Each structure stands twice: as C-alpha cells, then as structure tokens.
Amino acid sequence: MSKRLVAGITTAALGLGALGAGSLLAPAMLAAPAQAAPGGPFPAGPITLGSSNSPMPDVVGISGNWTRQSDGGQSAVASPDQNAAAISEQRISSTARYTAGVTVDPGSPYAVGALVFRSAADASSGYAATIDPNLDRVRLFDLATGQDVAPAATVPLDTGRSYSVDVHVDGPRIYVAVDGVPRIDATDQRYQDGHVGLHAYNGSVNFSEPRVRTIDANVSGWQAADGAGWTASATGLRGTAPGGTNIRAVATDQAPQVTDFTADVQVTSPYAVGAVLFRTNTAGTTGYGAEADANAGRLRLYRIEDNATLGTFATTITVNAVYRLRVTADGGQLAVHWQTDLLDPNGYAPAITATDTAHGSGHIGLLAFNGSTVFQGMTLKGLDTSLQGWRTASGSWEPDVRGLRGATDGLAAGADAARFVPAVASDVVASLDLDVAAPATAAVVVRSAPDGTGGTELRVDPGAGTVQLKDRTTGTVLAGGAVPPDSFAAGQLNRIQLTVRGGQATALINGVQSVAGPAGPATGSGFGLRVSGGGAYFQNVRADDVASYMNGLYQPGYHYSQNSGNSSDPNGLVYFDGEYHLFHQDRGRWAHAVSTDLLHWKQLPIALPHLAAGESWSGSAVVDANDSSGLFDGGQGLVAFYTSFNHDAANGNQSVRAAYSKDHGRTWSIVQAQPVVENPGGPAGSWDFRDPKVTWDAATGTWIMVVAGGDHLRFHTSTDLVHWTFTSAFGYGDWVRGGVWECPDFFELPVEGQPGARRWVLWWSTGAVRPTNGSAAQYVTGTWNGTSFTPDTGPDEVLQADSGRDYYAAMSFFGAPDGRRIMLGWMSNWDYAFSPPTGRWNGQLSVPRQLSLKDIPGVGPRLAQEPITELAGLRTSTWQASDVTVTPTSANPLSAASGRSFELEAEVAIPSSGGASGFTFGLRKGTAGGAAGGEAQETLLRYAAGTGTASATGAGTGTGTGTGTMTVDRGQSGRADFTRYFAGAAADNASTAWSSETVALAGGGSERRVKLRALVDSSSVELFGGDGTAAITSLVFPDPSSTGLSFSTTGGSARLVSAKVHQLADTSRLTAAVPSAVLGPVSGAARHNLDSYSVVPGGRWESTGAGLAGTFDKDSTALSAATYSDVRVAATVRFGSGPYAGAMLNSDRVPERGYGGAGSVLLRASADGATAYYVNLDPNLRLARIFKLQDGVFDSAASVLASVPVLLSHGVSYSVEAAAAGERLTVKLDGVEILAVDDASLSAGKVGLNVFDGRAAYQDVLVTGSG
C-alpha cells in the first residue's frame, strides 16, 4: 500500500493564494494540448452537463480540521500556509460530474477552497479545481507537482459568498464551470481514475454537500451528435428521442479497428428503438449499428449510411427489461450477441453474423429512436493494465481485442509510435504480452523522463531475431541477445519481463532469459511502449516497483501465485524436454508457467483462452512421444485435454476438447472442431462432465482418460489420443458423500513394504458440503484391468488424502523424471474459493509433493506424501533447539525463533510417567496491526495424545505403539471475517472434526515420540506428520508482522527432542521488503438509529464515510435489536467501492474482494434473518425485487413477490425507502415508487441491513414504525 502521506503535499506544491499575483507555476507538459483559453470560446459542453447528481460517501479528513454540517456540507480549517484535505471513497474515472458549493470565510481572506478529483487516497496526486478570492482566479492544477493543467481563469471572486463549482471529466477532457459559467476547458492525460474530495488552504473554507454523477463506461469523448436528448442519471445514460427521430451520442476518444463492445440496454418506450453504433464517424452517420426493436421483436444489424440490413434475429424484447448487447468486428466479420439472462449468462454464441468491408475502423456510439432507451455498463475491450496516466507522444494507439494496438500510421519512415506514463518506478519489473511481426519492431522503456524521452529500452526485432538493451539518452547499445526459439510466430502472444534494478537489467521472453547487461542511469521513473516499422499489440501491461513485485497483501514467498490474477485448479501438469509446465485455471482460461526445478516459475501468456466453442475449463496434458496422435509429423509434442463450457447450453454442455502444441507449449492449435469426447447426455447434454485426466497404461499400451461425472468417474481408452471409447464408470450410490465430484487423477505406484506389488490410485475432489466440512480430497486404491477399476476398499472406507480445509483439485505431473509422482493442489475450498482479501492476486498452490504408497499392517496400502527434496535448497539459515523438557509452566523454548516463510521440523517425546496429554506449537504469533494491545494472532498445531493401536479407518493413520490426533486451529490465525466457515466455529463444523487426523506415535518404552514437519508461508500452513500418511493444509491470514513461534504442553511434561526452524528463500520476490501491510482501519461516521445491532451469520460491519458498511462473500446481515410491525426504513445505499474494496494495494488498481456485491433491507425479520421480507437491490442482475425468505429457503419462482428491472450500478449511491404497512410492502428508489405488493405472511420482526457477495454500505438510516 502506498506510504505517501498528505504531509508530503507541500505549500509549494499546492502553490495557492499566498504566492501572489502572477506567480503561476509552469504548466504541465502535455502530449497534444487541446484547450481553450480561459473564459472561452469553448467546444460543445460535456454530455454530463444536463445530468442529475447523487449523494456520495462523506469525505473523511486526512489533514487539517473538518466538521460535517447537518445539511451534509463540510467546514474546513487549514493552519496558516498549510493544507487541509478530505477524501471520499467515491471514485470517478472516464466520464463524470462532481459539484459542490465553495465559500471562503471572510475571516480568512487569503484562504483557498478546492474540489479534488481523480485523486489518490491520500491526496498526494490528482487534480484540484480552486476558488481563490484573493487572486480573483479559478485554477486547475496537479496535486502531485503543483503544475497548472491550464492557464488560470481570471474571475471576480469574493469571500463570504458561495460559488457553485461544477467539474466535468470525460476522458482527458476537464471542464470547470463556476455558477454555471464555463471557466476552464482543458485536455490532460495524467490521471484517468481516482477519488473525489475537498481541499482548503491557509484558512477556513465552507463547502456545501458535494454530489457526483458517474457514467458507467470505459469509453469517452462523448459528443451528443444531434445536440440534445441525453441525460445521465443513477440508473444509466438515457437517450430520449422525439417521435420519428434519431439521436446519437458518440465516444470520439477511441477508434478501434478490431472491436468488442458491450452495453446493457433498456428500451423504456413502447415504440422506441435503442442501438449500439460501431466503426462510426463522430456524427454517428456512417458505420454499423445493432438495434433492439421491441415493437418489431427483433435485433437488426445494419450499415448506417444506407440503412442496409446485414442480418436480423427474431426475439421477444420486453419494454423496460434489461438486456446485454455485444458487438464485435474483426476485419469484415461482424457479429451481434444478445444476452437475455444476467443470472445464468447466455449469449455466448452470436445471434447475428455478417460480412461487410465498408468500414474498417471507427468510434463507438449509442442511438435512441422514437422514444427513450437507457444504456449502462458501456465497455470496450482493450488494454488490461495496472497503470494510469498514459499519454500518446506519436503514432496511432487504439484499443483492440488483443489489447492495445500501436502503429506508425502516418509517421515518417524510421519514426517510432510512442506512448508513455510519466512516472512509475526506477527499480522496476515491467511485464507484458507482446505480438509483433517483421518488419515491425517493438520496445518497452523504463526509467524514462516525465516527457517520455530517454530511459532504458528493451527492443525486440522478430525479423532479425534479436533483443537489445539500449540507453535511449545516449543511443548506446548496452547488451544484445537472441529471440528464443518458439517465439514470435505470426499472431503469437509472447510474455516479456524486463527487470531493472540498480545498475543491472535482465529480460525474459517466454520464460527464457534473452538478454542481460547494464541498465541505463536511474534518472527517471517513467514507463513507455514503442513501435517502429508497422504495428504491434500490447496486453496485460504492468510495471511494479521491485519492492512490491510479487509482494502483495498476504502473498506467499515460496508457493506459486501470480503477481495479479486468479490461480485455481492446476491443469495440464506435464514435464517435457527439460521443462515442467504448470497450467492452471484463471477465470475459465488456462494460465501458463514453466520451471526447471518446480520452485522458480516463469509466467507465459494465457495458453487456452475463451474459445468460440466455450470457456476452457480444467483438464490435463500429456507428452505424445511417439506421435500416436499423428499430429506431430512423426515427431513429438504436447496434447492438452480440457473441459469446454458453453454458457448458451444447459449446464454448459460440458465436453472434452483437445489442443496440441508443436513448440513446447508456447502456442496451441485445436485438434478438431468437435469434442473428442461428447457430453454423456448427447450433443445437447447437460450432465456434469468435466476435468479430463489422461495417463498412459504401459501394461495394455493404451491411453486412459478419467472424467468426473458429478457423482461418479467415467473411464475412456484410446490408442491415438483422438478417438476415445467409454469403458466403465466408478462411483454412484454409497460412494457419494454429498459434494459434486471434480478433478480426478489416476496413476499407478509401487507399494512400499510389498516387493513387486503395485496399485492404481484413483483420486478426486468433492465440492463444498457440510458433511465433509466443505471441499475434500479423497482417494481409493485398487486394480485396473485395461477397461475398469476395482477398488481395494468399499464405499465406507473412502480415504482422505488431506485432512485440512485447503487442498483441492490436486493433480500429478505427467512424465516427471526419475519415475517420481509429483502433485500440486490448489490451496482453497469451495466454501470461500475466491473470497480471501488478498488484493490484486488471488489463489495459490501447495508445495509440490512426492507421492508414494505404503503398506500399513492390518490396514492396507495408504498414500504417503512429502514435500519434494528440491525444497531443501531454499533453506537459508536454521535456528534449532534440542533436548528441552517443557511443562505447562515452562517458559517458551521457541521465543528466540521467528519466521514468516519457514519450515519447522520437530520431534517431541512424551514420557509414559507424568507425560503431557498434549502439546501445542504456536506459529505466526503476533498482534493485529503489530500494535500492542491488538487482537492476538497465532495458528496452533495441537497434538492430543492417545493410546491404542493404529486405526483401521484409513483416515491417514500410521504405525506405532499409540495414536493421537493432530489439529490445525486457525480460529485466531488472523483475518477470518470475509466468509462464514473459515475459522471453524463448532456450529459451522457440525459433527466433523476440523482440520484433524490421527497420527501414530513413534518410539516406545519410557517415552513416545512424535515427528512433524510444517511448511509455513505468508498465508498458509502445510503440516506433515507420522510416517507421511498424515497431511493437513490450511490457509491463514495473519499480519505480516506476526512472526513468533511457541511450544507448550498441557497435562504434564514433554521433551522437545529437537526443533529446527529453517528460513526459506523467496522464489519470486526480488527484495527483502516486508509484504504489503494489512489495510488500516476505516474511518468515517455511520449515521443510523439501529442502536445496538447483531451480525448474522458473520462478516465485517464497520463505520465508514459511506455509512454502516458490511463486507462478506455470502449473506451477512446487521439486525436491529428492536422489533417492528408497521415500519419504514429510509437510507442511502451503495454497493462496492470502499477502502476495503478499492484502496490501492501496491499502487495497483485491481481491488480486493468486496468491490462488487448486492444487498437488501430486511423487514419483519426473525432473529437470525432466515425469515424476512428482503427488499433486494442487485447491480449484478440490474434488478430490484421484494422476496420472502422463510426458514432460509429461497425459491426463485415462489419466493419473489415483486420485481422490476433497474440499471443499478456499483459505486453509485441510491436513496432507498422500504416500508411495510399491514399487508402492503412498498419500495421507493430516489423518491420514485418502483415496487408495491401485498403479502400477509409476516406480521412483525426486526429490521436488517444486508450485504451479499461483496460490499454494501448504508448511510443516514432512519427506521420509524411501531413495534
């Protein structure tokens, strides 16, 4: 998290009234300034000029003194020559309006008041529009530098008088009006997104209640081509066209060649037509349109200039219903997608396709005809980046479905197209995906000057096959290298990573070091992209300070995770030609990394993206060493089998498709258009049928594929990897323990202790249900006869592979050298799969584990697992203690040890006389926030001694003279309030022992010994015990400062035979910098009259500037203590966008979980919220509704009493009033009644405020009624 403080904003930087007349700072350097002189003349007004405004979350003071007034205004007092800043959680980005009245107190004649916008959370950067009565001027400047963005406007201003300051932003355009008179109209590109706030300097300033309007779009430069008819409101951008007339709004800042644009559309007049325009001109009179015509009951794709119909699709379009309209254009291929269901998305396949070459590029636009149509969520696919402040210096730069297209169109021969960000970091890790082909070359530049000049350049020339490091200031070539093999084929995305640190620079291309050498001087901190000799495509562009790279909140040190993005199911694990390939799920795609040692992974571009047939879900990969598939021209290569999931089909019509790679996994081709294995339900089948695992059966010379079928596993065989035959199934009936079966594995191992014996291991994971305490990893051993599997045990002995909560979708590598069976698992649980509050990254994998089968006397073969031997190579230092006897009153023998990422090896002996009944290791001990008096944090490894012989239940038991139970207790491990079942409360775990398993005691005689090995990282504990058949994997989220260890006993003494704490080196981080700190406490006042309230079933509810804010991954409700019969609840509600959700972690714009969300006001609720009327607002579904929950049961058909489509959005505040009077239930939104229904089921109960799957905040909550 950024450590910049408002104290760093100096008087000189803000340069306000005290400077005196004429003391303007130099204007910022702009790439292509296009601004009118102060006072006009001005171009057409912004599209938001006629918009309404909504309330917004309170500003919260971060410097100076701030007092909120009863009318919502603010009074600020700044000390002489000092600044006072207050920032709201409200953010504005591409197109928005922000207004407030500003009054400089007559007693502070030299004071200055300002509206702050697109600001950092600490006001250290962003824009400020000021009222300065002393100098009679209106000023717009950069908070970070103090530079004027535009010349100040001279305006007669008085103290003691309120001036209405009206700021409009639209992409780079910034328009400032005072009392309705335009004063500044500037173009500036340095900030595209940020907070709004208020600012005072050098005295006292009063502000009226600030209000805001945002347009939910990432396109900008809006022009109302027909002059009028467009208004922005809290529920979308509305076009209202006179009868028989078109009105158009065109976003002129973007003009892509390859277009993928989506908008939610609501036709609100019976005979109106709404349309999306693309490849259009600035007037919207040429190009293409896709229109929704409710009266005609059709979609139509047409060419605008001659109204030529290119295709139609008959469909029922209901007035006031919300639909998602998507258009794509690539070359002459045009398509229209139509989504009618926002809960279970459809529209994956196009409804209309056409070929037309009349237009090759152009703008995006909207059209309304003959009435009113509302648009929301206007999104153009383009560059995914963590950076803002992009400026174009030369050439053409346009969004594209492949990212950002840079081209030298119109430039002189040899000239570069250049785009840059003025400041990022000097020691930096730059990463991006690049597609460039000869004769073009492309470059990434770091350490450039604020104007984009100079810096250290990495230039890739695919035609020459060279890579070059260059000092752009002197022109000196610093080092050269070669483009690695299997790179820069036509259309190929290539992962580039440039690390510049101190005096050294290193570049990786597709995981291979391609050049290394000296870096240019660290005189600048800018970042840039360049193209020469043609065009290139850039995607997934990041530039991280070295200290923050792979060092996010709770990010692991030696476990695999991504710098940003989601990492879930391991897929396609395979070893080929000296490389381990790790594929894994990332939002329905196969992400890709490679390694030579299973520990240090290098990222590659996405291997299998969303494809025309559907999303690319989990699967496996094999090496076709003998070209049995015929795909490799007699050579060898990789074949991947993946689950294809199509949202248009019932349950996705899950099927198995295949792809192959001839270039070591760098590019992939589809084997055939049709699935290699259809869904068992047929071409339109809806069975659960996914996660194919393919392995080789040497005994029969055939390939085996096992696929999860929901409540069973299905076996198929093949001789050529393309044509598959179903042979048998395993499961059903008593084998099912509740959760859906997924992610199978199947492999053969020798049985240790039985010379010559071998057994097949059939492994699967199950979905989250309470009988298995969430997700589970299970297996059985048995025999395979070439067509079917016979288990060694019955369904009453399903074996637990890992007794922790967080080992799911595990898969073993195909072809690992030395015959090792090596497995990786996703450390998570479907109870809370993507819920942890980790910021820009989400999801991590276990350490690689080597598997074996051990013969347990009296029990049979059991799977044993241990960390791979390579892990020992990460040990950097060791602290150890030995032969220490500990009693319940002893001092902590591990007090001198500490660690955040470490390995604990311990052996404990319990004497037969006076021995302890148990012992406990405490890991990651500390306090929340690292402060004295904070909530204690520790993860406990508890051993409870027992007697008897080894258990025959198969629950991971081992041999020895006695048994005991090992438990990982994370009840106080750190953050746990983001989900219900994480901490393991007794009520949540029902009758299942939480994170525990039986472990054999080693030794005998006068003492019994217990060995354990724990691998601890920033956010996980992996525990291995006994003879290796015991494993417990658990996520934990302690503060980075919690690093202590302890050992204690209960009920007697124990001897710590040995304890070794090995510090483990990071495998991805580049510095020893402490990981990102946990976000600090939220400030702000919540105004409500709920009095004391209770929270069910869990979640974080806190007082913020947005009100009483709840964050949770499922339903969480704050319930009143009082009970009401007839009741009215009024509140201002908003979803997402808050400190927990939107704070910039490591200067990254990707928010934590909680950004989205929905919520409800509960009326007449039971004490647990399981029975109530829910007045539900859901921006995800664009819907408001009243539904009735009874005893926790929701039925989509019977429970919904009334509903209405509403284009609700995240990050927008709405005034809501929910009332129950007798049998009548009513809902008002922004003062307009939108729902009314009668129901007599519930007569009285509590009032509740609810959040679902994200964040919801309620401000100025007023409950009135009788009880």
Secondary structure as GFF3:
##gff-version 3
##sequence-region A 1 1267
A	DSSP	three_ten_helix	6	8	.	.	.	ID=ss1
A	DSSP	alpha_helix	11	14	.	.	.	ID=ss2
A	DSSP	three_ten_helix	17	19	.	.	.	ID=ss3
A	DSSP	beta_strand	60	61	.	.	.	ID=ss4
A	DSSP	beta_strand	65	68	.	.	.	ID=ss5
A	DSSP	beta_strand	74	77	.	.	.	ID=ss6
A	DSSP	beta_strand	83	92	.	.	.	ID=ss7
A	DSSP	beta_strand	95	104	.	.	.	ID=ss8
A	DSSP	beta_strand	112	119	.	.	.	ID=ss9
A	DSSP	beta_strand	127	132	.	.	.	ID=ss10
A	DSSP	beta_strand	137	142	.	.	.	ID=ss11
A	DSSP	beta_strand	153	154	.	.	.	ID=ss12
A	DSSP	beta_strand	162	170	.	.	.	ID=ss13
A	DSSP	beta_strand	173	178	.	.	.	ID=ss14
A	DSSP	beta_strand	181	187	.	.	.	ID=ss15
A	DSSP	beta_strand	194	201	.	.	.	ID=ss16
A	DSSP	beta_strand	204	207	.	.	.	ID=ss17
A	DSSP	beta_strand	211	215	.	.	.	ID=ss18
A	DSSP	beta_strand	222	224	.	.	.	ID=ss19
A	DSSP	beta_strand	230	233	.	.	.	ID=ss20
A	DSSP	beta_strand	236	240	.	.	.	ID=ss21
A	DSSP	beta_strand	246	251	.	.	.	ID=ss22
A	DSSP	beta_strand	259	267	.	.	.	ID=ss23
A	DSSP	beta_strand	273	280	.	.	.	ID=ss24
A	DSSP	beta_strand	288	293	.	.	.	ID=ss25
A	DSSP	beta_strand	298	303	.	.	.	ID=ss26
A	DSSP	beta_strand	308	314	.	.	.	ID=ss27
A	DSSP	beta_strand	323	330	.	.	.	ID=ss28
A	DSSP	beta_strand	333	339	.	.	.	ID=ss29
A	DSSP	beta_strand	352	355	.	.	.	ID=ss30
A	DSSP	beta_strand	363	369	.	.	.	ID=ss31
A	DSSP	beta_strand	372	380	.	.	.	ID=ss32
A	DSSP	beta_strand	391	394	.	.	.	ID=ss33
A	DSSP	beta_strand	396	400	.	.	.	ID=ss34
A	DSSP	beta_strand	403	407	.	.	.	ID=ss35
A	DSSP	beta_strand	416	421	.	.	.	ID=ss36
A	DSSP	beta_strand	428	436	.	.	.	ID=ss37
A	DSSP	beta_strand	441	448	.	.	.	ID=ss38
A	DSSP	beta_strand	456	461	.	.	.	ID=ss39
A	DSSP	beta_strand	466	471	.	.	.	ID=ss40
A	DSSP	beta_strand	476	482	.	.	.	ID=ss41
A	DSSP	beta_strand	494	501	.	.	.	ID=ss42
A	DSSP	beta_strand	504	509	.	.	.	ID=ss43
A	DSSP	beta_strand	512	518	.	.	.	ID=ss44
A	DSSP	beta_strand	526	532	.	.	.	ID=ss45
A	DSSP	beta_strand	535	545	.	.	.	ID=ss46
A	DSSP	beta_strand	565	566	.	.	.	ID=ss47
A	DSSP	beta_strand	570	576	.	.	.	ID=ss48
A	DSSP	beta_strand	579	585	.	.	.	ID=ss49
A	DSSP	beta_strand	590	595	.	.	.	ID=ss50
A	DSSP	beta_strand	602	608	.	.	.	ID=ss51
A	DSSP	beta_strand	615	624	.	.	.	ID=ss52
A	DSSP	beta_strand	637	645	.	.	.	ID=ss53
A	DSSP	three_ten_helix	650	653	.	.	.	ID=ss54
A	DSSP	beta_strand	655	661	.	.	.	ID=ss55
A	DSSP	beta_strand	669	670	.	.	.	ID=ss56
A	DSSP	beta_strand	690	697	.	.	.	ID=ss57
A	DSSP	beta_strand	702	708	.	.	.	ID=ss58
A	DSSP	beta_strand	712	718	.	.	.	ID=ss59
A	DSSP	beta_strand	725	731	.	.	.	ID=ss60
A	DSSP	three_ten_helix	733	735	.	.	.	ID=ss61
A	DSSP	beta_strand	741	752	.	.	.	ID=ss62
A	DSSP	beta_strand	758	769	.	.	.	ID=ss63
A	DSSP	three_ten_helix	770	772	.	.	.	ID=ss64
A	DSSP	beta_strand	774	784	.	.	.	ID=ss65
A	DSSP	beta_strand	789	791	.	.	.	ID=ss66
A	DSSP	three_ten_helix	795	797	.	.	.	ID=ss67
A	DSSP	beta_strand	799	802	.	.	.	ID=ss68
A	DSSP	beta_strand	808	812	.	.	.	ID=ss69
A	DSSP	three_ten_helix	817	819	.	.	.	ID=ss70
A	DSSP	beta_strand	822	826	.	.	.	ID=ss71
A	DSSP	beta_strand	841	842	.	.	.	ID=ss72
A	DSSP	beta_strand	849	856	.	.	.	ID=ss73
A	DSSP	beta_strand	860	867	.	.	.	ID=ss74
A	DSSP	three_ten_helix	869	874	.	.	.	ID=ss75
A	DSSP	beta_strand	875	886	.	.	.	ID=ss76
A	DSSP	beta_strand	902	911	.	.	.	ID=ss77
A	DSSP	beta_strand	918	927	.	.	.	ID=ss78
A	DSSP	three_ten_helix	928	930	.	.	.	ID=ss79
A	DSSP	beta_strand	936	945	.	.	.	ID=ss80
A	DSSP	beta_strand	962	972	.	.	.	ID=ss81
A	DSSP	alpha_helix	986	989	.	.	.	ID=ss82
A	DSSP	beta_strand	996	1001	.	.	.	ID=ss83
A	DSSP	beta_strand	1007	1017	.	.	.	ID=ss84
A	DSSP	beta_strand	1020	1025	.	.	.	ID=ss85
A	DSSP	beta_strand	1030	1035	.	.	.	ID=ss86
A	DSSP	beta_strand	1044	1050	.	.	.	ID=ss87
A	DSSP	beta_strand	1054	1064	.	.	.	ID=ss88
A	DSSP	beta_strand	1093	1096	.	.	.	ID=ss89
A	DSSP	beta_strand	1100	1104	.	.	.	ID=ss90
A	DSSP	beta_strand	1107	1124	.	.	.	ID=ss91
A	DSSP	beta_strand	1127	1135	.	.	.	ID=ss92
A	DSSP	alpha_helix	1139	1142	.	.	.	ID=ss93
A	DSSP	beta_strand	1158	1165	.	.	.	ID=ss94
A	DSSP	beta_strand	1172	1178	.	.	.	ID=ss95
A	DSSP	beta_strand	1183	1189	.	.	.	ID=ss96
A	DSSP	beta_strand	1200	1205	.	.	.	ID=ss97
A	DSSP	beta_strand	1214	1221	.	.	.	ID=ss98
A	DSSP	beta_strand	1224	1229	.	.	.	ID=ss99
A	DSSP	beta_strand	1232	1238	.	.	.	ID=ss100
A	DSSP	beta_strand	1245	1265	.	.	.	ID=ss101
###
